[in-house]
Amino acid sequence: MPMPNERHRQAVALAYQENERAPRVVAKGYGELAERIMAEAHRQGIYVHDAPEIVALLMQLDLDAEIPPRLYQVVAELLVWVFELSDEGLKRHD
């Protein structure tokens, strides 16, 4: 069980493939594990969004679980944010 101060550092990684119905949780953790998840995301050029309220909701899901329909809207907004930051989104605006 994480120490109380480690609960402030938490991370959830989502993945989505075209043949899936919804994004799913592929990694999650507190403290040092959260830092490793974020470091790996940065290393691979994956965008990281700091939204503690969303992370708190996603932390309640099991690993490999699809996000529930009640979170579709908020996750869709995050995906739009990622697309806008991506090279493809930036090229589209040129």
N, CA, C and O of each residue as an XYZ file, in Angstrom:
376
protein
N       0.846     -1.182      0.000
C       0.000      0.000      0.000
C       0.891      1.245      0.000
O       1.840      1.315      0.780
N       0.605      2.217     -0.851
C       1.451      3.396     -0.926
C       1.370      4.243      0.335
O       0.342      4.276      1.011
N       2.460      4.922      0.642
C       2.478      5.863      1.761
C       1.603      7.052      1.391
O       1.445      7.336      0.203
N       1.015      7.773      2.385
C       0.125      8.893      2.068
C       0.725      9.932      1.122
O       0.034     10.404      0.219
N       2.001     10.301      1.308
C       2.589     11.306      0.415
C       2.823     10.774     -0.991
O       2.932     11.560     -1.932
N       2.903      9.458     -1.155
C       3.081      8.881     -2.485
C       1.785      8.925     -3.288
O       1.827      8.870     -4.517
N       0.660      9.021     -2.635
C      -0.626      9.074     -3.338
C      -0.733     10.339     -4.182
O      -1.524     10.391     -5.125
N       0.054     11.353     -3.852
C       0.023     12.589     -4.643
C       0.641     12.358     -6.017
O       0.303     13.051     -6.977
N       1.539     11.394     -6.112
C       2.165     11.053     -7.390
C       1.491      9.791     -7.909
O       1.713      8.696     -7.393
N       0.681      9.956     -8.918
C       0.025      8.796     -9.513
C      -0.058      9.001    -11.018
O      -0.095     10.129    -11.510
N      -0.087      7.888    -11.733
C      -0.135      7.962    -13.194
C      -0.937      6.785    -13.732
O      -0.936      5.688    -13.175
N      -1.619      7.058    -14.834
C      -2.377      6.027    -15.546
C      -2.038      6.171    -17.023
O      -2.032      7.278    -17.562
N      -1.756      5.049    -17.672
C      -1.489      5.049    -19.108
C      -2.645      4.354    -19.816
O      -3.086      3.276    -19.417
N      -3.124      5.000    -20.879
C      -4.202      4.440    -21.691
C      -3.662      4.073    -23.065
O      -2.718      4.690    -23.559
N      -4.264      3.072    -23.672
C      -3.927      2.690    -25.045
C      -5.224      2.432    -25.786
O      -6.224      2.019    -25.200
N      -5.188      2.684    -27.091
C      -6.373      2.455    -27.911
C      -5.933      1.950    -29.273
O      -5.007      2.488    -29.881
N      -6.604      0.915    -29.742
C      -6.364      0.395    -31.080
C      -7.688      0.387    -31.819
O      -8.748      0.256    -31.207
N      -7.629      0.527    -33.118
C      -8.843      0.657    -33.929
C      -9.851     -0.466    -33.731
O     -11.054     -0.229    -33.832
N      -9.398     -1.667    -33.456
C     -10.320     -2.791    -33.312
C     -10.949     -2.878    -31.920
O     -11.741     -3.785    -31.662
N     -10.613     -1.956    -31.026
C     -11.173     -1.953    -29.678
C     -12.341     -0.971    -29.594
O     -12.418     -0.003    -30.352
N     -13.243     -1.242    -28.658
C     -14.395     -0.356    -28.475
C     -14.018      0.941    -27.785
O     -14.593      1.989    -28.078
N     -13.057      0.882    -26.870
C     -12.698      2.059    -26.073
C     -11.247      1.943    -25.630
O     -10.693      0.843    -25.625
N     -10.616      3.065    -25.255
C      -9.257      2.991    -24.693
C      -9.264      2.111    -23.439
O     -10.283      1.978    -22.761
N      -8.124      1.524    -23.153
C      -8.026      0.677    -21.970
C      -6.819      1.070    -21.133
O      -5.885      1.700    -21.627
N      -6.850      0.696    -19.882
C      -5.770      1.002    -18.938
C      -4.657     -0.018    -19.147
O      -4.871     -1.219    -18.982
N      -3.470      0.460    -19.509
C      -2.357     -0.456    -19.738
C      -1.290     -0.373    -18.646
O      -0.446     -1.262    -18.535
N      -1.325      0.685    -17.847
C      -0.399      0.809    -16.721
C      -0.977      1.819    -15.741
O      -1.656      2.769    -16.130
N      -0.695      1.596    -14.466
C      -1.094      2.562    -13.450
C      -0.257      2.321    -12.206
O       0.200      1.207    -11.951
N      -0.064      3.386    -11.436
C       0.705      3.214    -10.223
C       0.886      4.502     -9.446
O       0.577      5.594     -9.923
N       1.393      4.342     -8.240
C       1.669      5.447     -7.332
C       3.166      5.602     -7.133
O       3.932      4.674     -7.393
N       3.581      6.766     -6.676
C       4.958      6.995     -6.245
C       5.979      6.731     -7.342
O       5.887      7.258     -8.450
N       6.956      5.899     -6.998
C       8.043      5.600     -7.927
C       7.532      4.957     -9.216
O       8.038      5.253    -10.298
N       6.539      4.084     -9.106
C       5.985      3.453    -10.305
C       5.340      4.504    -11.207
O       5.488      4.443    -12.428
N       4.633      5.459    -10.623
C       4.028      6.549    -11.406
C       5.119      7.336    -12.130
O       4.960      7.688    -13.299
N       6.204      7.606    -11.451
C       7.310      8.334    -12.083
C       7.908      7.539    -13.239
O       8.268      8.114    -14.266
N       8.015      6.220    -13.078
C       8.550      5.389    -14.166
C       7.596      5.357    -15.350
O       8.039      5.375    -16.498
N       6.287      5.311    -15.090
C       5.304      5.339    -16.181
C       5.445      6.642    -16.960
O       5.460      6.632    -18.191
N       5.549      7.755    -16.253
C       5.667      9.050    -16.918
C       7.003      9.179    -17.655
O       7.052      9.724    -18.758
N       8.074      8.684    -17.058
C       9.384      8.745    -17.712
C       9.381      7.935    -19.008
O       9.944      8.368    -20.014
N       8.746      6.760    -18.984
C       8.670      5.929    -20.190
C       7.836      6.616    -21.265
O       8.170      6.560    -22.448
N       6.754      7.262    -20.851
C       5.932      7.996    -21.814
C       6.756      9.100    -22.476
O       6.731      9.250    -23.697
N       7.478      9.863    -21.674
C       8.316     10.931    -22.231
C       9.388     10.353    -23.155
O       9.655     10.897    -24.227
N      10.001      9.238    -22.726
C      11.065      8.610    -23.527
C      10.541      8.193    -24.896
O      11.261      8.279    -25.890
N       9.293      7.742    -24.951
C       8.713      7.281    -26.211
C       7.985      8.391    -26.970
O       7.364      8.137    -28.002
N       8.062      9.612    -26.459
C       7.425     10.725    -27.149
C       5.919     10.748    -27.012
O       5.225     11.311    -27.859
N       5.405     10.145    -25.958
C       3.963     10.120    -25.713
C       3.615     11.323    -24.843
O       4.287     11.605    -23.852
N       2.565     12.018    -25.227
C       2.148     13.197    -24.478
C       1.571     12.804    -23.121
O       0.867     11.803    -22.988
N       1.890     13.619    -22.124
C       1.416     13.396    -20.763
C       0.553     14.582    -20.376
O       0.967     15.732    -20.520
N      -0.633     14.305    -19.890
C      -1.556     15.354    -19.460
C      -1.715     15.255    -17.948
O      -1.902     14.163    -17.411
N      -1.644     16.377    -17.271
C      -1.765     16.407    -15.820
C      -3.186     16.800    -15.439
O      -3.509     17.985    -15.351
N      -4.021     15.810    -15.217
C      -5.412     16.043    -14.826
C      -5.723     15.147    -13.630
O      -6.244     14.045    -13.802
N      -5.409     15.611    -12.421
C      -5.549     14.756    -11.230
C      -6.936     14.159    -11.037
O      -7.064     13.024    -10.579
N      -7.974     14.913    -11.382
C      -9.323     14.392    -11.175
C      -9.621     13.225    -12.126
O     -10.329     12.287    -11.761
N      -9.082     13.291    -13.338
C      -9.273     12.198    -14.296
C      -8.434     10.995    -13.887
O      -8.899      9.856    -13.940
N      -7.195     11.256    -13.479
C      -6.319     10.166    -13.030
C      -6.957      9.436    -11.856
O      -6.915      8.207    -11.796
N      -7.545     10.176    -10.924
C      -8.181      9.547     -9.767
C      -9.300      8.603    -10.205
O      -9.448      7.516     -9.647
N     -10.083      9.009    -11.195
C     -11.153      8.140    -11.700
C     -10.575      6.914    -12.401
O     -11.058      5.798    -12.205
N      -9.544      7.120    -13.214
C      -8.947      6.008    -13.966
C      -8.201      5.036    -13.058
O      -8.106      3.850    -13.373
N      -7.667      5.525    -11.928
C      -6.953      4.650    -10.994
C      -7.893      3.594    -10.402
O      -7.429      2.559     -9.923
N      -9.183      3.837    -10.428
C     -10.154      2.890     -9.879
C     -10.396      1.698    -10.805
O     -10.958      0.687    -10.385
N      -9.971      1.818    -12.064
C     -10.172      0.740    -13.035
C      -9.082     -0.317    -12.903
O      -7.964     -0.025    -12.478
N      -9.421     -1.539    -13.268
C      -8.442     -2.628    -13.289
C      -7.530     -2.470    -14.497
O      -7.899     -1.851    -15.495
N      -6.326     -3.041    -14.390
C      -5.431     -3.078    -15.552
C      -6.116     -3.837    -16.676
O      -6.811     -4.825    -16.435
N      -5.923     -3.384    -17.878
C      -6.475     -3.957    -19.104
C      -7.984     -3.753    -19.244
O      -8.598     -4.287    -20.168
N      -8.584     -2.982    -18.330
C     -10.014     -2.694    -18.429
C     -10.250     -1.539    -19.396
O      -9.485     -0.575    -19.427
N     -11.315     -1.648    -20.182
C     -11.706     -0.525    -21.039
C     -12.300      0.569    -20.164
O     -12.913      0.293    -19.132
N     -12.111      1.811    -20.588
C     -12.725      2.893    -19.823
C     -14.244      2.758    -19.933
O     -14.751      2.357    -20.981
N     -14.969      3.084    -18.879
C     -16.430      2.962    -18.917
C     -17.053      4.098    -19.729
O     -16.446      5.158    -19.882
N     -18.253      3.880    -20.246
C     -18.918      4.903    -21.053
C     -19.020      6.269    -20.377
O     -19.003      7.291    -21.063
N     -19.126      6.310    -19.052
C     -19.239      7.602    -18.363
C     -17.975      8.450    -18.515
O     -18.015      9.658    -18.282
N     -16.853      7.835    -18.901
C     -15.603      8.587    -19.085
C     -15.276      8.850    -20.556
O     -14.251      9.462    -20.856
N     -16.121      8.401    -21.468
C     -15.852      8.589    -22.894
C     -15.623     10.056    -23.249
O     -14.656     10.379    -23.939
N     -16.491     10.937    -22.790
C     -16.406     12.348    -23.159
C     -15.082     12.971    -22.716
O     -14.409     13.638    -23.501
N     -14.717     12.749    -21.461
C     -13.498     13.375    -20.949
C     -12.253     12.789    -21.619
O     -11.304     13.519    -21.905
N     -12.252     11.486    -21.867
C     -11.102     10.875    -22.543
C     -11.062     11.326    -24.002
O      -9.979     11.530    -24.549
N     -12.201     11.482    -24.629
C     -12.230     11.995    -26.007
C     -11.622     13.402    -26.062
O     -10.891     13.726    -26.997
N     -11.920     14.226    -25.071
C     -11.339     15.570    -25.021
C      -9.826     15.509    -24.867
O      -9.112     16.321    -25.455
N      -9.331     14.556    -24.083
C      -7.880     14.385    -23.947
C      -7.262     13.926    -25.266
O      -6.176     14.371    -25.635
N      -7.955     13.039    -25.972
C      -7.425     12.572    -27.257
C      -7.372     13.700    -28.278
O      -6.443     13.758    -29.083
N      -8.350     14.593    -28.258
C      -8.316     15.765    -29.139
C      -7.118     16.633    -28.778
O      -6.416     17.119    -29.666
N      -6.876     16.833    -27.481
C      -5.721     17.604    -27.020
C      -4.419     16.981    -27.537
O      -3.541     17.692    -28.027
N      -4.297     15.649    -27.427
C      -3.094     14.961    -27.904
C      -2.956     15.139    -29.415
O      -1.862     15.418    -29.907
N      -4.048     14.982    -30.149
C      -4.001     15.131    -31.600
C      -3.539     16.538    -31.982
O      -2.726     16.704    -32.892
N      -4.050     17.533    -31.294
C      -3.672     18.914    -31.587
C      -2.192     19.156    -31.324
O      -1.571     19.976    -32.001
N      -1.621     18.458    -30.356
C      -0.200     18.618    -30.045
C       0.700     17.798    -30.962
O       1.886     18.097    -31.107
N       0.142     16.777    -31.571
C       0.941     15.879    -32.398
C       1.383     16.565    -33.686
O       0.832     17.596    -34.073
N       2.354     16.000    -34.324
C       2.836     16.526    -35.613
C       1.708     16.589    -36.623
O       1.609     17.544    -37.393
N       0.855     15.571    -36.621
C      -0.236     15.530    -37.581
C      -1.193     16.694    -37.360
O      -1.640     17.335    -38.312
N      -1.502     16.959    -36.099
C      -2.385     18.072    -35.785
C      -1.751     19.403    -36.117
O      -2.424     20.311    -36.605
N      -0.459     19.527    -35.856
C       0.242     20.775    -36.137
C       0.327     21.010    -37.651
O       0.175     22.140    -38.114
N       0.567     19.951    -38.411
C       0.646     20.082    -39.875
C      -0.704     20.509    -40.446
O      -0.760     21.291    -41.395
N      -1.771     20.005    -39.879
C      -3.101     20.317    -40.355
C      -3.409     21.802    -40.209
O      -4.173     22.359    -40.997
N      -2.819     22.444    -39.205
C      -3.087     23.858    -38.949
C      -2.208     24.781    -39.797
O      -2.446     25.989    -39.827
N      -1.220     24.249    -40.471
C      -0.316     25.090    -41.279
C      -0.984     25.559    -42.548
O      -0.371     26.272    -43.342
